[in-house]
Amino acid sequence: MSVIRFLHTDALRLGSPIAGLAESPDWLRKVAASAVRMAVTNLIEAAVAGRCHLVYIAGRLTESDQDLDLVVSWLAGATAPLKDHGIRLALAGYSEAEFPALRRLDAFLIGPSQRLEGWSAGGDRIDFAITERALPARAGSLAIECATMSTMRPHADLAYLAVPAIQASALTNSFDGVASAFDRHLRLSAGCPQALQSTERGAFGCQIVEADLMRQSLTSRFTSTDVIRFSQELVTCRPGTTLAQLCDLIGERSRAIATSGRCTTVVEWVIDGQLSVTGGEALGEIDLLRTLRSHLHAGHSGAWPSRIRFSDNSLIELIGSHPIAVHEFAAVVRDRMTRSGRVSMAVLESGSNGLPIGGTSEAAVAVSLLRRAA
């Protein structure tokens, strides 16, 4: 066998909580409590399904060293399927002083100045060995290194440099993303198995790398492993869109997101366009979220709306009769935002009753409050 397949992931971040879900329902908080461990389990299953020879972890197992003993104990049991299928485990990113705590995992422990080499040992057998970076690589082998920005390409027939990062390399962070080495050398980030906060958007997972020693080819495919995914989605509203139509539009988009994967997507919706609001409708973020969540039953659809905000170009069109206080408020807001340069005159002239909302929903909340006060 001349093909070496391995799974590359970066920091596992086991023991770290997922932030930003305080106002979520109980079912989502329960999923979040075990999401990182489940993502690592998905990673192990991906290695088995991909018939890998090796799982290469280029980052640290935990963010806090205080969690290391508990994580190693859990990981020793979780990686049992790897041993059952003859898949080796390799850990990089630790100093030799930290090796004693990791030895229970029966893994290759690769020091900062070392690399891992793999080669065909005849038949279906693939052998691995740890060598010093300063030494020339074995002929006909694959050299795997945990890279830094200053690391040069290893002297090997095929070379893979794992660059630890939170998210995967941009060109391969998709379901169909494949990277190929045209010079027998790949340098990629795999990212972490699971996102921990709303700023970490998009798919999280690992790289499945295949090295053909005979053909001298090296390819990598991104595979998602995440359980909870964070996303920001833009909703464009045509002039005259009502609140009911907005909720229907977001509901349709939510169902499309839910069918795109097996994970739960936590969505921040950004509304852009012109909404038509009557006197009895509430446009505050809390009211919109309450309405949206009650209509979506998002726990079953796989998408959960965490926040709704408005773009700087969004407008409210006031329909029907409105108290004088509301119109005075609209005039003040228009004047303030025009002078600050946040809204262009072209936007304001798109409708006679167009009230700029701005980047947040404060204007919408104020309009509702003024209606009730008047």
Buried (B, 14 or more C-beta within 10 A) or exposed (E): BEBBBBBBBBBBBBBBEBEBBEEBEEEBEEBBEEBBBBBBBBBBEBBBEBEBBBBBBBBBBBBEEEBBEEBBEBBBEBBEBBEEBEBBBBBBBBEEEBBEBBEEBEBBBBBEEBBBBBBBEEEEEBBBEEBEBEEEBBEBBBBBBBBEEEBEBBEBBBBBBBBBBBBBBEEBBBEEBEBEBEEBBBBBBBBBBBBBEBEBBBBBBBBBBBBBBEEEBBBBBBBBBBBBBBBBBEBEBEEEBBBEBBBEBBBEBBBEBBEEBEBBBBBBBBBBBBBBBEBEBBBBBEBBBEBBBEBBEBBEBBBBBBBBBBBBBBBBBBBEEBBEBBBEBBEEBBEEBBEEEBBEEEBBEBBEBBBBBBEEBBBBBBBBBBBEEE
